[in-house]
Amino acid sequence: MPRAFCLMGLAVALLLFVLFVLDLAIGIPFGRASLLADIGFVVSSLGLGLISFTTLKSLK
């Protein structure tokens, strides 16, 4: 079960990363409402991805 949670964390991190990088680059989903929020979400999604990956790696 913990492995499933790690994979879900990676999936959510990837989804958030793609969503907010697209908003930064071309303004598609949110119309570049807040540059600071976009950068914050990109950094947070990278952090979530890193934590999920290292936890998944330690489970093996």
N, C-alpha and C positions, 0 to 999 in steps of 0.2 A: 503493500500500500504506500509506503513512503516514496517508492520509486515513481508511482503514478503522480503524486503531488509535485515531485521535482519536474517531471515532464510537463505537467500543467503550468508550472511556474515558468518554464522555458517558453512554452507556447504563448502565454500571456505577455511575457517580456518581448518576444518577437513581434507580436501583434501591436503592442504599444509603440515599440521602436519604429516600425514601418509607418504607422499612422502619424506619429508626430514628426518624423523626418520628412514625410510627404507634405505635411502642413508647413514645415520650415522651408522646403524647397519650392513648392509650387502653390501652396495655400489651398489645396483641394478640400479636405474635410471641414475645416473650421474657418477658412478664410484669413489665416494668420492673425487671429484675434489678439494673441499675446505672445510676443517673442520670448519673453522670460519664462512663461509657463511651458512653452514648447521645449525650450532648452532644459528646463527642470524635469520634464517628463522623459526626455531622451536620456538624461543622466540617470534618472531613477530606473528606467527600464534596463539600462546597461547594468546597473547594480543588482537588480532582481535576476537578470540572466546570469551574472557572475555567481551570485549566491546559489542559485538553483543548480548551475553546472558543477560547482565545487561540492555541493552536497550529494549530487548524483554520483560524482566520481568517487566520493568517500564511501558510498554504499556498496560499491562493487568489491 
